[in-house]
Amino acid sequence: MEVLAILIPVSLFLGLLGLGAFVWTLRKGMYDDPDGDSQRILDTRYDDKPKPMPKDDD
């Protein structure tokens, strides 16, 4: 039971550290992609109907 006195604060610290890192990335705008969708819609690599894979005739 003494180990809980160590594990609970450590887990709370790591959780708050992860939350802080997430908030920091939000504030830095790392998830903003204003031009990405307009460029991806014109790119053929992201086609809704991909070409069928060639079959292997073994």
Secondary structure as UniProt FT lines:
FT   TURN            2..3
FT   HELIX           4..28
FT   TURN            29..31
FT   TURN            34..35
FT   HELIX           36..40
FT   TURN            41..42
FT   HELIX           44..46
//
